[in-house]
Amino acid sequence: MFCKTLSATLLLVGVAAPAFADDPVLAIKDHQFVPPELEIPAGTKVKLIVRNNDPTTSEFESTELHREKVVQSGHEIVVFIGPLDPGRYEFFDDFHPETRGHIVVK
Amino acid sequence: MLATAIIVFREVLEAALVVGIVLAASRGVPRRSAWVAGGGGAGVLGALLVAGFAGEIAEAVDGIGQELFNAAILFAAVVMLGWHNVWMSRHGRDMAVQATKIGKDVLAGTQPLYALAFVVGLAVLREGSEIVLFLYGIAVAGGYTAASMLAGGALGVVGGVAAGAAIYFGLLIIPLNRLFTVTSWLILMLAAGMASQGAAFLMQADLVPSLGNTVWDTSHLVGESSIAGQVLHALIGYTARPAGIQLVFYAATLVVIGALMRLLPHRRPNASI
C-alpha cells in the first residue's frame, strides 16, 4: 500500500514538473557557473534549470535579463529566458558577486 | 567578512530607505514609533518564517512560487502606499478649504498608521528573508567563523540603517508645511518603483509579456550595482535597462494613484464655504 502510494506520488511529481532532456542546466559548483557560457537560440523561450551544488545559498540574477531568484543549497530552480535578440547577456550570483557567467544568444 | 557586510548592506538599504521615508511621512503622529516598530518586528518574524519555508515557496505553483510571492508582497505595498497618499490628499483638501491656519502638519498628525506600518513590515519581510537565507547558507557551509559572519552581518545592518537615518534626518530639514507634500511625492515614486519590480517578477514567472526586454539602456551612466544605482532603485525604482512591461506598470501606478488623489470626493461634511 505504502509503496503504491509512493510510486503514485512519484509519478504525479514527474507529471507535474516535466523536465525535458533538452532543457539547459546551469550548475553552481565551487562558486563557479558550469558551464560559464550557455548558448541558446535567438527568438526562443528557454526553460533554464539552475542547480545549486554548493553548501551556500545563491541568488541567480541578471540585470540585463530582469531575473532574480534565490536558489538554496541542494535545490534547483526554473528560470524562463527569452525570447531574446542575439547577443551576450551576463548573469551572476547576487550572494557571491564574483561568480559570473554569460548567456550567448545566437 | 567585508563581502558579507556588503551583501547584507545592499539588502538592508532598500528596506531602510522605505522606513526612513515612512517615518518622515508620519512625523508628529502620536505613537508612530510603536506602529513602525510593530511593523518592523512583524517583518522580522515574517522574514524568518519565509526563509524557513523558502524551499516550499519556491517549488509551489509549478516552480513560480518565489516570483508570485515577491510580486504579491510588492503589490500589497503599492496598494498601502497608494492608500496613504489618497488619505492624505482627501483630508488635505478639506483642511485647506476649512481653515488656512490649520496646516498640513496638524492634519498629518491625525493620519491612520496601519498602512505605513504594513509597508514597513512588507519591506523588512522581503529584504530580511533574503538576508536570513544568505547568512544561513554561510553558517551551514562553515566557510567563515560564526563571529566573522555575525560581524559582517551587523556591519551591513548598521550601514543600511545609517542610510535610512540619513534620508529621515535629511527630510526633517524640510519645513513642516512642505514636508508632507515632499513625502507624498516620494511615496508615489516608491509605489511606482515597487510596481515596476513586481512587474519584473510577473515577467520572470512568464505571466505577462516583456513588451521589449530592454527599452533603453543607461547602465553606462548609472550602473544598477553602484551605490547610486541601488539608492535610486530603492527610491524611484531605477532600472538601467527597463523592460516595456515595467514601464507600463510604473506609469499605470503613477496615473492611478495620482488620479485617485485628485478625483476622489473630499471628506467635507458641511460645504458651507
Chai-1 contact restraints between the chains, C-beta under 6 A:
chainA,res_idxA,chainB,res_idxB,connection_type,confidence,min_distance_angstrom,max_distance_angstrom,comment,restraint_id
A,P55,B,V140,contact,1.0,0.0,6.0,A-B,restraint_1
A,P55,B,A141,contact,1.0,0.0,6.0,A-B,restraint_2
A,T56,B,G137,contact,1.0,0.0,6.0,A-B,restraint_3
A,T56,B,I138,contact,1.0,0.0,6.0,A-B,restraint_4
A,T56,B,A141,contact,1.0,0.0,6.0,A-B,restraint_5
A,T57,B,L133,contact,1.0,0.0,6.0,A-B,restraint_6
A,T57,B,F134,contact,1.0,0.0,6.0,A-B,restraint_7
A,T57,B,G137,contact,1.0,0.0,6.0,A-B,restraint_8
A,T63,B,E224,contact,1.0,0.0,6.0,A-B,restraint_9
A,E64,B,R241,contact,1.0,0.0,6.0,A-B,restraint_10
A,H66,B,A200,contact,1.0,0.0,6.0,A-B,restraint_11
A,H66,B,A243,contact,1.0,0.0,6.0,A-B,restraint_12
A,R67,B,Q204,contact,1.0,0.0,6.0,A-B,restraint_13
A,K69,B,Q66,contact,1.0,0.0,6.0,A-B,restraint_14
A,V70,B,L133,contact,1.0,0.0,6.0,A-B,restraint_15
A,Q72,B,G55,contact,1.0,0.0,6.0,A-B,restraint_16
A,H75,B,G55,contact,1.0,0.0,6.0,A-B,restraint_17
A,V78,B,G63,contact,1.0,0.0,6.0,A-B,restraint_18
A,F80,B,D206,contact,1.0,0.0,6.0,A-B,restraint_19
A,F95,B,I7,contact,1.0,0.0,6.0,A-B,restraint_20
A,F95,B,F134,contact,1.0,0.0,6.0,A-B,restraint_21
